Amino acid sequence: MNDLQQSTRRIYEFFAGICKIPHPSYHCDGIRKFLKQTAEKHNLKYREDGAGNVRLDRKNGDFASAIALQSHMDMVPQSVDPDFDFTVRSIEFEEVNGILRSKDCRTTLGADNGIGMAASLCAMTDENLEDLPLCAIFTVDEETGLTGAMNIAPEFLECRALFNLDSEEWGELTTGCAGGAHTTTRIPVQKQTTPQECTAGIHVSCHNLKGGHSGTDINLNRGNAILILLDYISKSSAEVSTIKGGNLANAIPRSAEFTGAVQDFDKLLTFTEKFKENVRRTFDVPSDFDITVEKLDEPPTGVIDNFGHIALFLKSIPSGVIAVDEALECVATSNNMAIIKGDTNTIEILMSQRSIRNIDRERLSSDIAGRFAKIGGETVTDAEYSAWESTTSAQFLKLATDTYKELFNAECKVKIIHAGLECGLFQEKNPQLPMLSFGPTIRNPHSPSEELELATLKDFYNFLAVLAKKILKK
């Protein structure tokens, strides 16, 4: 086995160890313990800051001259089983035709960003790289607002250059990304007695959509379960008593449901079949996509007054891709209707806005808040983080692109992505720090269909090691 094959195997082994440790956002203690044990085992210096971020260094090394390998500790918890508890259960995975995925595609794999952590640990313990001043930075809770990066100790960013290992398309070097924010709106509603003619209680569920990353997948026409269900309600005669859908701000909702009442149950069934066919024609949906209608023993005593009009209003909020930057070949601005929950007292809606330009994101968040205010909604904007508008020098970028061409006899693509990376926040704390983001190919992150293309691991790691050596020689 050659050195690169051995390194790939070690990345795989580190990743397997990470998968055994529950680590959804806000539950990174187990990963921190694992990092500390790895540091002790391999004679590395371990530091933890007040936010819970961790930095590993070679002992007796010059911290300021190190190349930093940066990744985040948390993963997005998505499962086809609503009772799967990511805080206590391990991720089981399988290899199928060179693809690593969760077993039977039941949960997210956590390659975002577990594979970045694994590659960092491999490099830090690689005998062939032991003479290089490397460090590894592991941040917390990236997936829920980049809070680790937002509160990172400034001394953690004392390094010569930083490789963010959180990009998901091998062959691309990322030099910029979108910033984002969350808006949470509470809309007061009125309860009305269920109309006497609505004698059938109903439970309607829209489920098994593809979902995905609310940034990188927002343009893939996968369908948003909340918006589909709102369209269903606005076009049917159903009354609504409760509604819920989505569970994460940074994931396109895969399912949504409501309870309520209807006058003619059989007519609703006929409408549902026609509606489902239209959804299948309109969106890229899996074969097991469905909208199911269950008849309840009795209708609810009360429903939300005029919910059909509320559904029409919510559909009018700009969602999905808002603007595209043709020159940069990427989505510029978007909004994801991520979570809804409501009853006959209040409806609460969480949306996530992104843009590669901070001013455009701020305007979009403000516009959404203004629209809701007109119907009495109160909106709070939080979890704001800056776009990464790269200041990477031409010389640094040329070294990276030349290295790629030298290694693989091909041109790499330099791009800006419509996802949030922590580099924008690092840039605020250390404006002169050269940064690049790259990684192996990961498809369908933030969904149970997440998969890692194993064949890209070797080239990814080879590029990381050779580029680090070249930078440190200059």
N, C-alpha and C positions, 0 to 999 in steps of 0.2 A: 504494500500500500504506500503510494507516494505521499508527500507532505500535505498536499492540498486535499487529497482524499481523506487523510487522517483528520485534518482540520474540519472538513465537512461532517465527518462522523462525530467529532467532539461537539460541534454545534448542535447536532441532532440529540446527543446525549444530554447536553445542558438544557435543551428545550424540553426534553422528556421530564427532567427533574422539575422544571418550572411548571409544567402541566399538572404535576402531582399536587401542587400547592394552590389552594383556592386564592384567587387574587383579582376579584372584580374591583372596580373603583371603590375607594374608602375602606378597603380591606387588604392593605399591603403589608401588614405586620409579618405574615409568613414569608413573603419574598424578602423583606429586610433581614430576617433571621437567616435565610438561605444565602444571601449575599455576604453577611458577616461570617458565616461558617466557611464559605468559599474563600474569602479573604484570609482567614486564619489558616486554612489548609494550604494555601499557596503563598504564604508569607507576603501578603499585600497589606497596605495601609488602608484602614477603613475609617471613613468619617461620615457623620450624619448631621444634617443641619436642623434648624428649628421646624421646618416644614415637613420633615421626614424623608427628604431626598438623601441619597447616598452617593458618595464619591470614593472610588477605589484607586489607589496609586501604587506604583512600584515603590518599595521602601528605599530611602536614601536617594530618591530621584528628585530632579528639579521640577517642581510642580508647574511652574509658569511656562516651561518649555514643552510640556506634554501635548500630544495630540489627544483630544477628548473624544471618546466614543460614547454617544449619548442615546439613551432609549428611555421608555417609561415603563413603570412597573405594573400598571393596571391594565385590565382587559375589559372589553364590552361584554356584558352577560346577556346573551340572547339564546333562547332555547325553544324548540317546538313543544317541549313539555313545560307547561306553566308552573309546575311544582318543582322543577329542577332548582336546587338551592346552590348557587355559585359560591356562597360564602363557606360552605362545608364540603362540597364535592369536588373531586378532581376532574380534569378533562381527559376523557379517553379518546385516543386518536388511532387512525389507521392509515396505511399507505396503499393507494390504489393507482396503479399505472403511473408511478412517478409523482403522484399528488398526495400531499399530506392533508388530511381533513379530520374533523371529529368523527367518531364512530357512528356510521349510518347518518351522518350530517344532522345530528340531533342538537348540537350546540355550536356556538362560536368556538373556533379553534384556539384563539388567543395568540396566533402568529403575529398579530398586531397587538402588542409589540414585543411579544415573548421571544420572537426570533432575533430581534435586535438586541435584547438582553443576552441571549445565548451567544450571539456572535461577539459581543463585548467581552463576555467571560472567557470565551475561547481565545481571543486575542491577548487578554491580560495574563493568561496562563500558558501561552504558546511559547515553547522553548526556542523556536525560530525567530521570535520577536522580542526575546527577553532583554536585548540590548537597547530596544527603543524606549524612549520616555513616553509611555502611554498612560492614560487614565480612563476610567469609565464612570460616567455620570448616569444615575438612575433616578428619575423623577416620579413623583406620586400623582395620581388622579389627573392625568392628562385628558382622559376621555370625558371628564365631567366639568371642564372649564379651565384646564391647564393650570390648576392651582399650585402644583409643585413648582413649575417653571416661573409662575408669577411671584412666588415667595422664596425662590432659591437664594441661598447665601451668596453674595457677590464673589467671595473667594473661591467658590466652586467653579467659577468661570475664568479663573486665572489659568490660561492655557494658550498654546500657540495657534491652534486651529481646532474646530469642532466638526465632527462628522455626526450628523443626526441620522440614525439608522431606522427611520420610521416611514420611509417612502415605500411604495408598493408595486413598482414596475421596473424590473431590471432593464438596464439599458438607458435609463433616464437619470439625469442629475437635476435635482430640484434646487432652485435658487430663490424661490419666493413662494408665498402661500397666502391664502385668505385669512383674514381676521374674522372674529365672530362675536355673537352675543345671544342671550336668551331673553325672550319676553314672556312673562307670565301674566295672563289677564284673567280677572274674575268678573263675570257678567251676572248681575242679579236677574233672576227670572221670577215669574209669577206662576203659582200653582193653580190649576183649575180642576174641578171635578171631572173625571173621565166622562165624556159624552155618553148618554144612555144607549145610543145606537152602536157604540163600540163594545160589543159583547165578547169579543175574543181577545184574551191576553196573548201577547207574542214576545218571543225572544229572537232577535235577528242577529246573526254573526257573519261578518265578512272576514275570511281567514285564508292563510296559506299563500299570501303574496310573497314576492321575492324579498322585499325590504332592501336593506343595504346601508351603506355609508351615506349620510345626509349631505356630504360634500362631494366626494368623488363619484358617487352613483346618482346624483340628483338629476342628471340629464339622460338617464337610461330608460325612461318611460316605463318604470316598473309598477307604477301605481301606488298611491298613498291610501291605505285602508280607511283612514279617517275621512278623507275627501270623498272617496267612493261611497262610504256609508252616508255622508251628508247629502250627496247627490241622490242616493236611493231614497232617503227620507223626504227630500224636497219634491221628488217626482211621484211619490206614493201617497196614499191616504192615511198612513200610519201616524198615530199619536205616540209621543215619546215620554216616558217617565224617568228613565235613567239612560246614560250613555257613557261609554268609556272606550279608549283606544290608545295604542302606543304605550311605551314604557321608558323610552330613553330619548333625550334631546337630540343626540347625534345619530340616530337611526331612523330610516324611513319606516313608518309604521307598517307592520305586516298583518295586523289584525285589529278589528274594532267591532263593537257590539252595542246593541241597545235593547231595552225592554219597553213595552208599551201596550197599545191596544189598537184594534182595527175593526171596522164594521163588517167587512166581507173577507173572511180568511182565505177562501178559495180564490178569490180575485187577486189577493196579494200573492199567492203562490204562482199564479199565472204571470203576474207582473215580474216577480223575482226571476223566473226562468228567462224571460226576454231581457231583463236588465243584466243578468250574468253573461249572456251571449254578447251583449254590447261591450261589457268590460273586457271580455276576452279578445274582441276585435280591436279594442282601443289601446290596451296595455300589453306589455310583455309579462304574462303571468304563467306560473307553473301549471302543469296538467292537473294537480290536485287543488287548485284554487277553487273556492266555493263560497256561496252565500247561502246560509241555511236559515230556515224559518221554523221555529218550534212553537206549537200552540200550548199556552199555559192553562192551568186549571181554571183560572179566573182572571179578568183584567185587573190592573191596579186601580186603586180608589182615586188616584189623582195623576195628572200628567202635566208636562210643562206647557204653559200657555203659548200658543202660536209658535211652536218649535219649527214648523216648516219655514217660516220667515227667517228665523234665526239661522237655520241651515243655509238658506240662500245667501244671507249676509256673510257667513263664515266662508262659503265658497267664493265670495267676491274678493276676499283678502288675497293679495298677490302671493302665490305659492309656487314652489318648484323653481325653475330657472327664470330669473328676472332679467338678466342681461348677460351677454356673451362678449368677450373681448376677442375679436377676429384676429388682431395682430398677434396676440399672445396665444391664440388657439386654446382658450380655456373659458370655462364659465366665470363670469366676473362677479355676479351677485345672485344670491338665491335666498329662499325662505322655505323652511321645512315645518309644516304643521305636525308636531311630534307627539303630543299627548293631549287628550281631551278626557275630562271626567265631569259628569254633571248629574244633577237630580232636580227636583222641583223647587229647590232653593237657589242654587248657584251652578253656573257652568264655569269651569276653569280650563284654560287652554294655554299650553306651552308651545312656543315656536322658537326655532333657532335660525338666526340670520347670519349669512356669511358674505364677505366681499373681499376681493383682492385690494380694494382701496378703502381705507378706514372711513373717509367722509361718506362714501356711498352706503356702507353698512350702517353708519349712524343715522343717515337720512331714512333708510328703510325701517329701522327700529322705531324711529320717531313717527314715521308715517303710519305704521301699524298701530302704535299707541293712540294716535290721533283718530284713526278710524273707529277703534273700539270706544273711545271717549264719547263719540257721538251717540252711542246707544247705552251709555252709562257704565261702560266697562272701565275698570281700574287696572292699569298695566304697570308692572315693575320690570325694568330692564337690568339684567345683571350678567355675571359670567362673561364680561367683556374682555376680549384680548385682541392685541394688535395684529394686523397683517404683517407679514415679513416682506418688506420691500428691500430687496437684497442690496447690500453695499459690497458684495464680494468683488474683489479686484479682478480686473481682466487677466492679470498675471496668474493669480491663484486659480481662476477658472480654466485658463489655458493649460496649466499644468495638469489639471484633472482630465480635461478632454483629450489632451495628448497622451496621457497615461492609458486611458481607455482604448484609444486607437492603437497604441503600441501593443497592448495586451491581446486585443481581440480582433484587430484588423477591421474595425468598423467604426462608424461615427456614432457617438452617443447623442441623445437628444437632451437639450437643456431647456427646462420648462418651469413654469409657475403652476401650482396646483390649487384646485378649489377645495382644499381641506386645511384644517388647522394644524400647523406644526409649532413646536415650542420655540423655534428659532427667532420669531418676532419678539418674544419676550426676552430672550437672551440678548438680542440686539439692543434692546432698551437699556440693559444693564452693562453691556460691554460693546459699544458701537463699533469698535475696531476689530472685533473678533471675526476672522474669516470662517465662514460656515458653508457646508454643503449638506444636502440630504440625499440619501440613496438607500436602496435595499433590494432584497430578492423579490420575485414576483409573488404577490398575494392577491388573490381574487375574492371578490364578494366579502370584504371585511364588514364587521358589525352585523353579520347575519349567520344563521346556521349553515349556510352554503360556503362559508369561508374556506379557502384552500390555499396551500403553499406549494409552489412549483419547486420541487426538490432540486431539479437540474440547475437552477439558477444560484444555488447556495455557493457552489465552488467558485464561480466567476466573481460573485459578489465579494466573497472573502478575499480572494486573490487581489482584486482591485483595492479593497480597503488596506491590505498590508503593503502593497507596492506604493500606493499613493502616500501613505503615512511615511514610508522610508524616504521617498523623494522630497517631501516637505521638510523633513528633519535634516536632510543633507544641505538644504539651502541656507 
